[in-house]
């Protein structure tokens, strides 16, 4: 194909986090318009997001792409793929390594974080995959069952140590006399990264 850059939009979602999950991606450019979606079984939001990225990179390689512009509304994944955040989650590390290996096949790959409003089609595809063969209950979503609550509790326990270490490191640095090094905003982003990696919370998505 030509050297035209392929534009990619990826998204992943899980209802319950962990819970029923799905991935979706869109590839545009070079005469292509590809949309793909699929179910993943039970997974976290971040696993679903990384799966979408891996599947998109695999498809881009299959169609001969050389330069990619990858858009995702997951700030965590974008920053990890750009090397700004470390990957501490054992569940995410294999998918991260797979994505990095796939990205090396291309001449250039740029990762960009976009707001949910600019990723609406991929989000729509994800929800379509989740809704296939499933009837949503009337009256809203039911509260998590005992097994799901146990998974949430385990995730909270797992992130506790990392969050405390992050805060202790920041406190030690601030005690040296410069309250802006590291910037509080940076510490906040690190904490969100830790929380998201463990699948306990996710940044609210604007609709």
C-alpha positions as CSV (number, residue, x, y, z in Angstrom):
1,X,0.0,0.0,0.0
2,X,1.0,3.7,-0.1
3,X,2.9,5.5,2.6
4,X,-0.4,7.1,3.7
5,X,-0.7,7.0,7.5
6,X,-3.4,4.8,9.0
7,X,-5.6,6.4,11.6
8,X,-6.7,4.0,14.4
9,X,-9.3,4.4,17.1
10,X,-9.4,1.8,19.9
11,X,-11.7,1.2,22.8
12,X,-12.3,-1.5,25.4
13,X,-15.0,-1.7,28.1
14,X,-16.0,-4.0,31.0
15,X,-19.3,-4.0,32.8
16,X,-18.4,-4.6,36.4
17,X,-14.6,-4.2,36.1
18,X,-13.9,-7.0,36.1
19,X,-17.0,-8.2,34.3
20,X,-18.3,-9.0,30.8
21,X,-15.8,-7.2,28.5
22,X,-15.4,-6.3,24.8
23,X,-13.0,-4.5,22.5
24,X,-13.4,-2.5,19.3
25,X,-11.2,-0.6,16.9
26,X,-11.5,1.4,13.7
27,X,-8.8,1.7,11.0
28,X,-9.0,4.4,8.3
29,X,-6.7,5.5,5.5
30,X,-4.9,4.1,2.5
31,X,-8.3,3.1,1.0
32,X,-9.3,1.2,4.1
33,X,-12.2,1.6,6.5
34,X,-12.1,-1.3,8.9
35,X,-14.3,-1.8,12.0
36,X,-14.0,-4.7,14.3
37,X,-15.5,-5.6,17.6
38,X,-15.7,-8.7,19.8
39,X,-16.4,-10.1,23.3
40,X,-13.7,-11.1,25.7
41,X,-15.5,-12.9,28.5
42,X,-14.7,-11.5,32.0
43,X,-11.9,-8.9,32.2
44,X,-11.1,-5.5,33.5
45,X,-11.4,-2.2,31.5
46,X,-7.7,-1.9,31.1
47,X,-7.3,-5.5,29.8
48,X,-10.1,-4.8,27.3
49,X,-8.4,-1.5,26.3
50,X,-5.1,-3.2,25.7
51,X,-6.7,-6.1,23.8
52,X,-8.3,-3.5,21.5
53,X,-4.9,-2.0,20.8
54,X,-3.2,-5.3,20.2
55,X,-5.9,-6.4,17.8
56,X,-5.7,-3.1,15.9
57,X,-2.0,-3.3,15.6
58,X,-2.2,-6.9,14.3
59,X,-4.8,-5.8,11.7
60,X,-2.7,-2.8,10.6
61,X,0.2,-5.1,10.0
62,X,-1.9,-7.5,8.0
63,X,-3.0,-4.7,5.6
64,X,0.5,-3.4,5.2
65,X,0.4,-0.3,7.2
66,X,3.8,1.4,7.8
67,X,2.8,4.6,9.7
68,X,0.1,4.7,12.4
69,X,-1.7,7.4,14.3
70,X,-3.3,5.6,17.2
71,X,-6.1,7.3,19.2
72,X,-7.4,6.1,22.6
73,X,-9.4,7.6,25.3
74,X,-7.4,5.6,27.9
75,X,-4.8,8.0,29.2
76,X,-3.2,5.2,31.1
77,X,-2.5,3.1,28.1
78,X,-1.4,6.1,26.0
79,X,1.1,7.2,28.7
80,X,2.3,3.6,29.2
81,X,2.9,3.1,25.4
82,X,4.8,6.4,25.3
83,X,7.0,5.3,28.2
84,X,5.6,8.0,30.6
85,X,4.1,5.5,33.0
86,X,5.5,2.1,34.1
87,X,3.3,-1.0,33.8
88,X,3.1,-2.6,37.3
89,X,0.0,-4.8,36.8
90,X,0.8,-8.4,36.1
91,X,-2.5,-8.7,34.2
92,X,-1.5,-5.9,31.8
93,X,2.2,-6.5,31.4
94,X,1.9,-9.4,28.8
95,X,-0.5,-7.3,26.7
96,X,1.7,-4.3,27.0
97,X,4.8,-6.3,25.8
98,X,2.8,-7.7,22.9
99,X,1.6,-4.2,21.9
100,X,5.2,-2.9,22.1
101,X,6.5,-5.8,20.0
102,X,3.8,-5.2,17.4
103,X,4.5,-1.5,17.3
104,X,8.2,-2.1,16.4
105,X,7.1,-3.6,13.1
106,X,6.0,-0.2,11.8
107,X,8.1,2.7,10.6
108,X,6.4,5.1,13.0
109,X,3.6,4.8,15.5
110,X,2.2,7.9,17.4
111,X,-0.1,7.4,20.4
112,X,-2.6,10.2,21.2
113,X,-5.0,10.5,24.1
114,X,-8.4,11.8,22.9
115,X,-11.6,12.6,24.9
116,X,-14.5,10.2,24.8
117,X,-16.4,12.5,22.4
118,X,-13.7,12.0,19.8
119,X,-13.8,8.2,20.2
120,X,-17.6,7.8,20.0
121,X,-17.7,5.2,17.2
122,X,-15.3,2.8,18.9
123,X,-17.3,3.2,22.1
124,X,-20.5,2.5,20.2
125,X,-19.0,-0.7,18.7
126,X,-17.9,-1.8,22.2
127,X,-21.4,-1.4,23.6
128,X,-22.8,-3.3,20.6
129,X,-20.5,-6.2,21.3
130,X,-21.5,-6.2,25.0
131,X,-25.2,-6.0,24.2
132,X,-25.2,-8.9,21.6
133,X,-27.3,-11.7,23.0
134,X,-27.9,-9.8,26.3
135,X,-31.1,-8.1,27.5
136,X,-30.4,-5.3,29.9
137,X,-32.6,-5.5,33.1
138,X,-35.3,-3.0,33.5
139,X,-35.0,-0.5,36.3
140,X,-31.2,0.1,36.0
141,X,-28.1,-2.0,36.6
142,X,-28.2,-4.4,39.5
143,X,-25.7,-4.0,42.3
144,X,-22.6,-6.2,42.1
145,X,-23.0,-9.8,43.4
146,X,-20.9,-11.3,46.2
147,X,-18.3,-12.7,43.8
148,X,-17.8,-9.4,42.0
149,X,-17.5,-7.6,45.4
150,X,-14.8,-10.1,46.5
151,X,-12.9,-9.3,43.3
152,X,-13.2,-5.6,44.0
153,X,-12.0,-6.1,47.6
154,X,-9.0,-8.1,46.4
155,X,-8.1,-5.4,43.9
156,X,-8.2,-2.7,46.6
157,X,-5.9,-4.8,48.8
158,X,-3.5,-5.2,45.9
159,X,-3.2,-1.5,45.1
160,X,-2.8,-0.3,48.7
161,X,0.9,-0.9,48.9
162,X,1.7,0.8,45.6
163,X,-0.5,3.8,46.5
164,X,1.2,4.2,49.8
165,X,4.7,4.0,48.2
166,X,3.7,6.6,45.7
167,X,2.6,9.0,48.5
168,X,5.6,8.3,50.6
169,X,7.9,9.0,47.7
170,X,6.2,12.3,47.1
171,X,6.3,13.3,50.8
172,X,10.0,12.6,50.9
173,X,10.6,14.8,47.9
174,X,8.5,17.6,49.2
175,X,10.3,17.5,52.6
176,X,13.4,18.6,50.7
177,X,11.8,22.1,50.5
178,X,10.3,22.3,47.0
179,X,6.5,21.7,47.2
180,X,6.3,21.7,43.4
181,X,8.8,18.8,42.8
182,X,7.1,16.6,42.0
183,X,4.1,18.6,41.0
184,X,0.9,17.6,42.9
185,X,-0.8,17.1,39.6
186,X,1.9,14.6,38.6
187,X,1.4,12.7,41.9
188,X,-2.4,12.6,41.2
189,X,-1.8,11.2,37.8
190,X,0.4,8.5,39.2
191,X,-2.2,7.6,41.8
192,X,-4.9,7.3,39.1
193,X,-2.5,5.1,37.1
194,X,-2.1,2.8,40.0
195,X,-5.9,2.7,40.7
196,X,-6.7,2.1,37.0
197,X,-4.1,-0.7,36.6
198,X,-5.8,-2.6,39.4
199,X,-9.2,-2.2,37.8
200,X,-10.9,-0.6,40.9
201,X,-11.9,2.7,39.4
202,X,-11.8,4.3,36.0
203,X,-11.9,8.0,35.0
204,X,-15.5,9.0,34.2
205,X,-16.2,9.0,30.5
206,X,-18.0,12.0,29.1
207,X,-20.9,11.3,26.8
